[in-house]
Amino acid sequence: MYFQGQNPYDVYMSLLDVIFPRFCFGCGFLGCYVCPSCVKKLVLVADDTCFYCGKRSAMGLTHPGCRRRNGVDAFVAVYKYNATIQKIIKSIKYRGAKEGMGDFLAGTGIMIMERALPVFKLCAGGIIQPVPLHASKQARRGFNQAEIIGGFISRATRIPQGKLLERIKNTTPQAEQKTKGLRRRNVAHSMRACVDDIGKKVLIVDDVVTSGATAGDAARALKVAGAPFVAVFALAKG
């Protein structure tokens, strides 16, 4: 039973919270997946940098000397990949708490928009493309958190989220690759475009960029398929 006027879905979710209470992935606080105290421990990236050389660059645009024919044109990340955000993102990803990413975005959405707005404007009129998972990995995990992040950005910016890429290689987790060279080889040509001629700017979305190998391979596939401009957004940068 629920009180007259209450949304049955809200009542259902409240009952789930009683039966399966939420604990903060960062510190174990009862009541939510990401508590305000852990949000305060997150560290904003101070400056936009070139995707390739890591040096400062206005709006994260790739320096003229670093540009590549089928490479990334701009890059923005919101947070440094410190111990707190690492624990939160890995817990959401590997413990299957899809709602956890929603909690995180709800608590940090204003900071995300303020930090990344210039790059979002660069991609106006384009398409948001979350980094895809291999079909087997998506089936096992049940969700792709890059798609959840992409959906949040799409609603905030009105840039539509599309499906331009597919992952054709079931790679091992990048975290298991100990060097940048191994990471690049692990994901090399792991993606291909689902369309023949994109013809629009594309904003690649992922949770974390460390070596940049995954985002770089996504950009390659999109550029080969005709994307004139490819930017990368990440919640965190390692």
C-alpha positions as CSV (number, residue, x, y, z in Angstrom):
1,M,0.0,0.0,0.0
2,Y,1.1,3.6,-0.5
3,F,-0.4,6.9,0.4
4,Q,-2.9,8.4,-2.1
5,G,-1.1,10.8,-4.5
6,Q,2.3,9.1,-4.1
7,N,4.1,7.9,-7.2
8,P,4.2,4.1,-7.1
9,Y,7.7,4.1,-8.5
10,D,8.9,6.4,-5.7
11,V,7.4,4.0,-3.1
12,Y,9.0,1.0,-4.8
13,M,12.4,2.7,-4.8
14,S,12.0,3.6,-1.1
15,L,11.2,0.0,-0.3
16,L,14.4,-1.1,-2.2
17,D,16.4,1.4,-0.1
18,V,15.1,-0.2,3.0
19,I,15.8,-3.8,1.8
20,F,19.0,-3.0,0.0
21,P,20.4,0.2,1.6
22,R,22.8,2.4,-0.3
23,F,26.4,2.9,1.0
24,C,28.8,5.5,-0.3
25,F,31.4,3.9,-2.6
26,G,34.0,6.3,-1.3
27,C,33.6,6.0,2.5
28,G,30.7,3.6,3.3
29,F,28.3,6.3,4.5
30,L,24.8,5.0,4.7
31,G,22.1,6.6,2.5
32,C,23.7,7.2,-0.9
33,Y,26.2,5.9,-3.4
34,V,28.3,9.1,-3.4
35,C,28.1,11.2,-0.2
36,P,28.7,15.0,0.0
37,S,31.9,14.5,2.0
38,C,33.4,12.4,-0.7
39,V,32.3,14.9,-3.4
40,K,34.3,17.5,-1.4
41,K,37.4,15.3,-1.7
42,L,37.4,15.5,-5.5
43,V,40.0,17.7,-7.1
44,L,39.2,19.7,-10.1
45,V,41.6,19.8,-13.0
46,A,43.1,23.3,-12.9
47,D,43.8,23.9,-16.6
48,D,42.8,22.5,-20.0
49,T,45.6,20.7,-21.7
50,C,46.5,19.3,-25.2
51,F,45.4,15.7,-25.5
52,Y,48.8,14.6,-26.8
53,C,51.6,16.6,-25.0
54,G,49.7,17.4,-21.8
55,K,50.7,21.1,-21.9
56,R,48.3,23.9,-21.3
57,S,46.0,24.8,-24.1
58,A,43.0,27.1,-24.4
59,M,39.7,25.1,-24.4
60,G,41.8,21.9,-24.5
61,L,42.5,22.3,-28.2
62,T,45.2,20.1,-29.6
63,H,48.3,22.2,-30.3
64,P,49.1,22.7,-34.1
65,G,52.3,20.8,-33.7
66,C,50.6,17.9,-32.0
67,R,47.7,17.5,-34.5
68,R,47.3,14.1,-36.1
69,R,45.4,13.3,-39.3
70,N,42.9,11.0,-37.5
71,G,43.4,12.3,-34.0
72,V,41.7,14.2,-31.2
73,D,41.0,17.9,-31.8
74,A,40.1,18.9,-28.2
75,F,40.1,17.4,-24.7
76,V,38.6,18.3,-21.4
77,A,38.5,16.5,-18.1
78,V,36.7,17.6,-14.9
79,Y,38.6,15.8,-12.0
80,K,42.0,14.5,-11.3
81,Y,42.0,10.8,-10.9
82,N,42.7,10.7,-7.2
83,A,42.0,7.9,-4.8
84,T,38.5,9.0,-4.0
85,I,37.2,9.2,-7.6
86,Q,39.1,6.1,-8.5
87,K,37.3,4.1,-5.8
88,I,33.9,5.6,-6.7
89,I,34.2,4.9,-10.5
90,K,35.6,1.4,-10.1
91,S,32.9,0.5,-7.5
92,I,30.2,1.7,-9.8
93,K,31.7,-0.1,-12.8
94,Y,32.5,-3.5,-11.2
95,R,29.8,-3.7,-8.6
96,G,27.0,-3.1,-11.1
97,A,25.5,-0.1,-9.3
98,K,24.1,1.7,-12.3
99,E,22.2,4.2,-10.1
100,G,25.6,5.1,-8.5
101,M,26.6,7.1,-11.6
102,G,23.3,8.9,-11.5
103,D,24.0,9.9,-7.9
104,F,27.5,11.1,-8.8
105,L,26.2,13.2,-11.7
106,A,23.4,14.6,-9.7
107,G,25.9,15.7,-7.0
108,T,28.5,17.1,-9.4
109,G,26.6,18.3,-12.4
110,I,27.1,22.0,-11.9
111,M,30.9,21.6,-11.6
112,I,30.9,19.4,-14.7
113,M,29.0,22.0,-16.8
114,E,31.1,24.9,-15.5
115,R,34.4,23.0,-16.2
116,A,33.5,21.6,-19.6
117,L,31.1,24.2,-21.2
118,P,33.7,25.6,-23.6
119,V,34.3,22.2,-25.2
120,F,30.6,21.5,-25.2
121,K,30.1,24.7,-27.2
122,L,32.8,23.6,-29.7
123,C,30.7,20.5,-30.4
124,A,27.3,22.4,-30.8
125,G,25.4,20.9,-33.7
126,G,27.3,17.6,-33.4
127,I,26.7,14.2,-31.8
128,I,27.7,12.7,-28.4
129,Q,29.4,9.3,-28.7
130,P,30.0,7.4,-25.5
131,V,33.0,5.0,-25.7
132,P,31.3,1.7,-26.4
133,L,31.8,-1.6,-24.6
134,H,32.2,-4.9,-26.4
135,A,28.8,-6.6,-26.6
136,S,29.9,-9.4,-24.3
137,K,31.1,-7.0,-21.7
138,Q,28.0,-4.9,-21.9
139,A,25.8,-8.0,-21.5
140,R,27.8,-9.1,-18.4
141,R,27.9,-5.7,-16.7
142,G,24.3,-4.7,-17.7
143,F,25.2,-1.1,-18.5
144,N,27.8,1.2,-20.0
145,Q,28.5,4.1,-17.6
146,A,29.9,6.2,-20.5
147,E,26.3,6.1,-21.9
148,I,24.9,7.3,-18.6
149,I,27.4,10.2,-18.6
150,G,26.6,10.9,-22.2
151,G,22.9,11.0,-21.5
152,F,23.5,13.6,-18.7
153,I,25.5,15.8,-21.0
154,S,23.0,15.4,-23.8
155,R,20.1,16.6,-21.6
156,A,22.2,19.5,-20.3
157,T,23.5,20.7,-23.7
158,R,20.8,19.4,-26.1
159,I,23.5,17.7,-28.2
160,P,22.0,14.4,-29.3
161,Q,23.6,11.1,-28.2
162,G,24.1,8.7,-31.1
163,K,25.5,5.3,-31.9
164,L,28.3,5.9,-34.3
165,L,30.8,3.3,-33.0
166,E,31.0,-0.3,-32.1
167,R,33.8,-2.2,-30.3
168,I,34.9,-5.1,-32.4
169,K,37.7,-6.3,-30.2
170,N,37.0,-7.7,-26.7
171,T,40.1,-6.2,-25.1
172,T,41.4,-6.9,-21.6
173,P,40.9,-4.0,-19.0
174,Q,43.3,-1.1,-19.6
175,A,44.0,-1.1,-15.9
176,E,45.8,-4.4,-16.4
177,Q,48.2,-2.9,-18.9
178,K,51.2,-1.5,-17.1
179,T,52.7,0.8,-19.7
180,K,51.4,3.3,-22.3
181,G,52.7,1.1,-25.1
182,L,50.8,-1.9,-23.9
183,R,47.7,0.1,-23.5
184,R,47.9,1.4,-27.1
185,R,48.5,-2.1,-28.5
186,N,45.7,-3.5,-26.4
187,V,43.0,-1.2,-27.9
188,A,44.6,-0.6,-31.4
189,H,41.8,-0.8,-34.0
190,S,39.4,-2.1,-31.4
191,M,36.6,0.1,-32.8
192,R,34.9,0.9,-36.0
193,A,32.3,3.3,-37.2
194,C,28.7,2.0,-37.7
195,V,28.0,4.6,-40.4
196,D,29.8,5.4,-43.7
197,D,29.9,9.2,-43.6
198,I,29.4,11.0,-40.3
199,G,29.9,14.5,-41.5
200,K,29.3,16.1,-38.0
201,K,31.4,17.1,-35.0
202,V,31.6,14.3,-32.4
203,L,32.1,14.5,-28.6
204,I,33.5,11.3,-27.3
205,V,32.5,10.7,-23.7
206,D,34.2,8.4,-21.2
207,D,34.6,8.1,-17.4
208,V,38.4,8.1,-17.2
209,V,41.2,9.0,-19.6
210,T,44.7,7.9,-18.5
211,S,47.0,7.0,-21.4
212,G,44.4,8.2,-23.9
213,A,44.7,5.0,-26.0
214,T,41.0,4.1,-25.9
215,A,39.8,7.7,-26.7
216,G,42.4,8.0,-29.4
217,D,41.3,4.8,-31.1
218,A,37.7,6.0,-31.0
219,A,38.7,9.3,-32.6
220,R,40.6,7.4,-35.3
221,A,37.5,5.4,-36.3
222,L,35.3,8.5,-36.3
223,K,37.7,10.5,-38.4
224,V,38.1,7.7,-40.9
225,A,34.3,7.7,-41.2
226,G,34.2,11.4,-42.0
227,A,33.9,13.2,-38.7
228,P,35.5,16.7,-39.3
229,F,36.1,17.4,-35.6
230,V,36.4,15.1,-32.6
231,A,36.6,16.2,-29.0
232,V,37.0,14.1,-25.9
233,F,35.3,14.6,-22.5
234,A,36.2,12.6,-19.4
235,L,35.0,12.8,-15.8
236,A,38.6,12.2,-14.6
237,K,42.1,12.4,-16.0
238,G,44.9,10.1,-14.8
